[in-house]
Amino acid sequence: MEDGAVPPAPELGEPIPVLPAEVASPRSAEFELVCDIWSTDARMAREHAWQAATIAELARRRSVERDAASGDRGAAGPDTRAARPAALADVADDFVSELAVIRRCSETEASRLAAESILLTTKLAPTWSELYAGRLTVRKARILLDLLGDASDGVAAEVQARVLPRAEDCPPSRLADRARYHLYRLDAAAKERRRREAERKADVHVERTADGLGRLIIEGPVPAVHAARDAADRYARWMRADGDDRPIGVLRSTAALDLILRPWDTRRPPVTAHLVIHAALPALRGDAPDGAQPAELDGQLVSAAQCRALLASLGMLRLGPPPPGGSIRIAIDDPVTGETLAVATRAELRRGAGTGRQVRRRTGRAAATGDGPGLHSPPARPGYRPSAAQCRLTTTRDRHCRMPGCRRRAGRCDIDHVRAHGAGGQTACWNLCCLCRRHHRIKTFAPGWSFTRLTDGRLVVRTPSGVTRSTRPPGWYHEPEPDPPWLDDVAPPDPLRG
């Protein structure tokens, strides 16, 4: 476009982009910009307080009495009960899942937000008032939530009365110190109680960092954690003394992983890992271009080159014998829609292609007939339990729990009938999906939930509040069919649409 030309007007309904320079103009006075920063902080605090009030109100309408209808079979297991925040004791078990679907977030985030909202509107109501007035930032409110969440009502009220009057002008670190000082003066056992509660919830976590790397987090008592880090450092420095010139951080990481995995110790029974790789065959060729289609390794995207290096290290690039305890299965997907049509072993693949049956030619040489029956989805069966072939295809197709936002791997999920078998649902792959045990319980026992499978493979989930979300198998990349007409009838109105 030439200089001075007028850009064309946008089409009706086309979103108009807003640039940062149009929001914060460089021609504004500096004090105006400072005031805008202050007002933005105040608005964010007020919006957070308003969100907490609305979440707490919805939680109160999901009373724990709703769980009584599920009976003992629908009750939460011991691990779920142990991880449940005390603030949610009077709230129905499925509320966290409903909030996660509403906000399109993980259930971990939804659980934290629900517990914070209930505490802010009850025990920490003075903190909520300061937050709503814009005199307290969200970060400062969360500091008080962390310290006073498990305190008694009287102690929490007294600590807030002492720290809130000057909290607006107090830096977050100083506010934490002041709140901790008054808490420990009023409740001498608080520190020991918090330590025991933290130890009870200690676990091992994995976080993804850079592409191809992850972070292993081991929670434990501070002395033990420092001792473990010191041991890794000592081994790393011994490796450096032996001539390994890699960065010291890399040596620490290598030493720590070796101390856990102990590859040199053959006296212990071998541990077999189940590694699931989804990759297109053209991307596995040695001459594949740099921009080849990426692969998926246990739910994480990796480059095609990284996938080839992994398979080569396992001796599987040419589909040779699998490692001890391992197996190789090939998923056959539709090249247009990405739908998983069949999952087969190499022997089943040969039989399907006809290469397992040979005929003798006049020349005396054997040749494959090439007239195999092909590969098909496992047929439906009359019983309730899916066959091994149906389970294999369903887990390979779904890869993880089909509940919106849930990423629990298929190996830890149940194979569930979308339409209940007792209500006439077939035991067929099109009516089966992976659901983790928690969401399986919610689908079966929690009132007000609806799970529907559409013909294009999507699973539509409707919450008791009328919010609908859908998921589809990860490999399917075709354009979905239009939403069914009943979705408009049950979904709440969108205030942003006229």
Disulfide bonds with the S-S distance in Angstrom:
none
